[in-house]
Amino acid sequence: MSCQALGEAIVEATAGDGQGNHALAQAQALKDVLTTLGEQGPGDITSSGQRLTGVPADAKGYSLSVPPTESARALGVLDGIADSVTRDLDEQEAQKWRAAVLGGLDAGRASEEGLAATWLDSLSSAPEAQRYERLRTQGADMTRLWTERRSMDEPARQGLLAKVERSALAAYREVKA
């Protein structure tokens, strides 16, 4: 299943009524999905790290931009769902939900390698109060690390990062709409 297909399936299982209302079961379903991804190593991070490292060194145009923008889009969908779900919870429940998501990421950390491991290290070194918010920049952060390792020239790097950020934001907004 592609990252985009996974994101769309999660939206279908966890989406509210269109008015921003979510049942407790929908919130629990999303928490379970994100926790499972974390325990599995986490899936989106791994498939993103593998797809990015598989891009040929001489790639240009779509061959260069599609893997990071698709990954960022899938992550943007998850971010939108997470914000929609936690918005409908009281603050204590929302904090518990966020902590479970971060705990799932930490649980899968030991099995990660490459870009994913580097990103997870940066997440865990962030101040605790900022960690959950840092998830919203995951696609751009991983792409930034990837472009640095590829030694991309600055204009190409900035152009790609702009595309990645737009992709994640568009997906986030679509889910919240």
Secondary structure as a PSIPRED ss2 file (coil, helix, strand):
# PSIPRED VFORMAT (PSIPRED V4.0)

   1 M C   1.000  0.000  0.000
   2 S C   1.000  0.000  0.000
   3 C H   0.000  1.000  0.000
   4 Q H   0.000  1.000  0.000
   5 A H   0.000  1.000  0.000
   6 L H   0.000  1.000  0.000
   7 G H   0.000  1.000  0.000
   8 E H   0.000  1.000  0.000
   9 A H   0.000  1.000  0.000
  10 I H   0.000  1.000  0.000
  11 V H   0.000  1.000  0.000
  12 E H   0.000  1.000  0.000
  13 A H   0.000  1.000  0.000
  14 T H   0.000  1.000  0.000
  15 A C   1.000  0.000  0.000
  16 G C   1.000  0.000  0.000
  17 D C   1.000  0.000  0.000
  18 G C   1.000  0.000  0.000
  19 Q C   1.000  0.000  0.000
  20 G C   1.000  0.000  0.000
  21 N C   1.000  0.000  0.000
  22 H C   1.000  0.000  0.000
  23 A C   1.000  0.000  0.000
  24 L H   0.000  1.000  0.000
  25 A H   0.000  1.000  0.000
  26 Q H   0.000  1.000  0.000
  27 A H   0.000  1.000  0.000
  28 Q H   0.000  1.000  0.000
  29 A H   0.000  1.000  0.000
  30 L H   0.000  1.000  0.000
  31 K H   0.000  1.000  0.000
  32 D H   0.000  1.000  0.000
  33 V H   0.000  1.000  0.000
  34 L H   0.000  1.000  0.000
  35 T H   0.000  1.000  0.000
  36 T H   0.000  1.000  0.000
  37 L H   0.000  1.000  0.000
  38 G H   0.000  1.000  0.000
  39 E H   0.000  1.000  0.000
  40 Q H   0.000  1.000  0.000
  41 G C   1.000  0.000  0.000
  42 P C   1.000  0.000  0.000
  43 G H   0.000  1.000  0.000
  44 D H   0.000  1.000  0.000
  45 I H   0.000  1.000  0.000
  46 T H   0.000  1.000  0.000
  47 S H   0.000  1.000  0.000
  48 S H   0.000  1.000  0.000
  49 G H   0.000  1.000  0.000
  50 Q H   0.000  1.000  0.000
  51 R H   0.000  1.000  0.000
  52 L H   0.000  1.000  0.000
  53 T H   0.000  1.000  0.000
  54 G C   1.000  0.000  0.000
  55 V C   1.000  0.000  0.000
  56 P C   1.000  0.000  0.000
  57 A C   1.000  0.000  0.000
  58 D C   1.000  0.000  0.000
  59 A C   1.000  0.000  0.000
  60 K C   1.000  0.000  0.000
  61 G H   0.000  1.000  0.000
  62 Y H   0.000  1.000  0.000
  63 S H   0.000  1.000  0.000
  64 L H   0.000  1.000  0.000
  65 S H   0.000  1.000  0.000
  66 V H   0.000  1.000  0.000
  67 P H   0.000  1.000  0.000
  68 P H   0.000  1.000  0.000
  69 T H   0.000  1.000  0.000
  70 E H   0.000  1.000  0.000
  71 S H   0.000  1.000  0.000
  72 A H   0.000  1.000  0.000
  73 R H   0.000  1.000  0.000
  74 A H   0.000  1.000  0.000
  75 L H   0.000  1.000  0.000
  76 G H   0.000  1.000  0.000
  77 V H   0.000  1.000  0.000
  78 L H   0.000  1.000  0.000
  79 D H   0.000  1.000  0.000
  80 G H   0.000  1.000  0.000
  81 I H   0.000  1.000  0.000
  82 A H   0.000  1.000  0.000
  83 D H   0.000  1.000  0.000
  84 S H   0.000  1.000  0.000
  85 V H   0.000  1.000  0.000
  86 T H   0.000  1.000  0.000
  87 R H   0.000  1.000  0.000
  88 D C   1.000  0.000  0.000
  89 L C   1.000  0.000  0.000
  90 D C   1.000  0.000  0.000
  91 E H   0.000  1.000  0.000
  92 Q H   0.000  1.000  0.000
  93 E H   0.000  1.000  0.000
  94 A H   0.000  1.000  0.000
  95 Q H   0.000  1.000  0.000
  96 K H   0.000  1.000  0.000
  97 W H   0.000  1.000  0.000
  98 R H   0.000  1.000  0.000
  99 A H   0.000  1.000  0.000
 100 A H   0.000  1.000  0.000
 101 V H   0.000  1.000  0.000
 102 L H   0.000  1.000  0.000
 103 G H   0.000  1.000  0.000
 104 G H   0.000  1.000  0.000
 105 L H   0.000  1.000  0.000
 106 D H   0.000  1.000  0.000
 107 A H   0.000  1.000  0.000
 108 G H   0.000  1.000  0.000
 109 R H   0.000  1.000  0.000
 110 A H   0.000  1.000  0.000
 111 S H   0.000  1.000  0.000
 112 E C   1.000  0.000  0.000
 113 E C   1.000  0.000  0.000
 114 G H   0.000  1.000  0.000
 115 L H   0.000  1.000  0.000
 116 A H   0.000  1.000  0.000
 117 A H   0.000  1.000  0.000
 118 T H   0.000  1.000  0.000
 119 W H   0.000  1.000  0.000
 120 L H   0.000  1.000  0.000
 121 D H   0.000  1.000  0.000
 122 S H   0.000  1.000  0.000
 123 L H   0.000  1.000  0.000
 124 S H   0.000  1.000  0.000
 125 S H   0.000  1.000  0.000
 126 A C   1.000  0.000  0.000
 127 P C   1.000  0.000  0.000
 128 E H   0.000  1.000  0.000
 129 A H   0.000  1.000  0.000
 130 Q H   0.000  1.000  0.000
 131 R H   0.000  1.000  0.000
 132 Y H   0.000  1.000  0.000
 133 E H   0.000  1.000  0.000
 134 R H   0.000  1.000  0.000
 135 L H   0.000  1.000  0.000
 136 R H   0.000  1.000  0.000
 137 T H   0.000  1.000  0.000
 138 Q H   0.000  1.000  0.000
 139 G H   0.000  1.000  0.000
 140 A H   0.000  1.000  0.000
 141 D H   0.000  1.000  0.000
 142 M H   0.000  1.000  0.000
 143 T H   0.000  1.000  0.000
 144 R H   0.000  1.000  0.000
 145 L H   0.000  1.000  0.000
 146 W H   0.000  1.000  0.000
 147 T H   0.000  1.000  0.000
 148 E H   0.000  1.000  0.000
 149 R H   0.000  1.000  0.000
 150 R C   1.000  0.000  0.000
 151 S C   1.000  0.000  0.000
 152 M C   1.000  0.000  0.000
 153 D C   1.000  0.000  0.000
 154 E H   0.000  1.000  0.000
 155 P H   0.000  1.000  0.000
 156 A H   0.000  1.000  0.000
 157 R H   0.000  1.000  0.000
 158 Q H   0.000  1.000  0.000
 159 G H   0.000  1.000  0.000
 160 L H   0.000  1.000  0.000
 161 L H   0.000  1.000  0.000
 162 A H   0.000  1.000  0.000
 163 K H   0.000  1.000  0.000
 164 V H   0.000  1.000  0.000
 165 E H   0.000  1.000  0.000
 166 R H   0.000  1.000  0.000
 167 S H   0.000  1.000  0.000
 168 A H   0.000  1.000  0.000
 169 L H   0.000  1.000  0.000
 170 A H   0.000  1.000  0.000
 171 A H   0.000  1.000  0.000
 172 Y H   0.000  1.000  0.000
 173 R H   0.000  1.000  0.000
 174 E H   0.000  1.000  0.000
 175 V H   0.000  1.000  0.000
 176 K H   0.000  1.000  0.000
 177 A C   1.000  0.000  0.000
